[in-house]
Structure formats: structure tokens, C-alpha cells
Amino acid sequence: MDKNGITRREALVALGTGMAAAGMSSPALAADDSSLEAASEALRRALQEGDGKVLTALLHDHMTYSHSDGRVWTKEVLLSTVAGKQRYLSVATSEQSVDVVGEVGIVRHIYDVVNNDEKKSRSHLKVLLCWVRAGQGWQLLARSGTTIPT
């Protein structure tokens, strides 16, 4: 919550609603889809490889990373948990959609993850990524994962 009593979620909803109402999407922004897809792929690889340098660059300082079990990580927690470690044996994406509206990018896809735990457990998730334009690239502002029943 910021000093005005607004949560990040409320701010994102208001931003998205205002941009949609203003008609800020444009065919000219379609070219941004490929750069956003590249950022999402770089995130997938960095999570799988535990690449802290890439994660540091891709994650917004105010990032919130919500897990399907309700845990929420900040940028600092994600980096301390993933960077330099092989937390995931594999992370694969499918059924991806990408939408850019002004300075905001939304990526939805399915994550199939093999976790590097004692049981080599698997996760099958629907994931929503909210990105913001940062200079010439993108930074992840929010991530939410929901378990898909098998």
C-alpha cells in the first residue's frame, strides 16, 4: 500500500482500465509483442537456470510474485530463493498469449514445471505475467500462478 492508501493491485487495475478506456492499444504496438515474448522467454530460462544477473535485470523493484499456494514473493525473496540455485529442473511454457497496451504488457501461458525437490514434483499452472516497459525493454511487475487440476 502506498502513502495514499492504494494497493499495487488497485493501481494496476485502474491503470489498465484507464488505458483501455482511452483506446491506447494500437496496431503499431504489435511489434512490441515480440520483445515482450523475448523477455518472457528470458525469464523462463533465468528461473530454470537460477541466473541471478538476468533475473535482477528483468524484475521490477516493486515486483510481486504470487504462487498457486498463496505465497507471495518480493524481488528480494525471489532472488534469494532462485539465484545461483537450480530450484527448477525444467520450466516449459505453452498456450501463450501476449498483449501490449501502452507501457503495459500482459502475458498468459501454461507453465509445466519439474521442481528440484526430493520427489521431483511437478506443477501444472496457468500463469499471468504483468510487465511494464523499462527503457528499451520490459520488467516483470507482477506474476500470479493458478494450479490446473490434472
Disulfide bonds with the S-S distance in Angstrom:
none
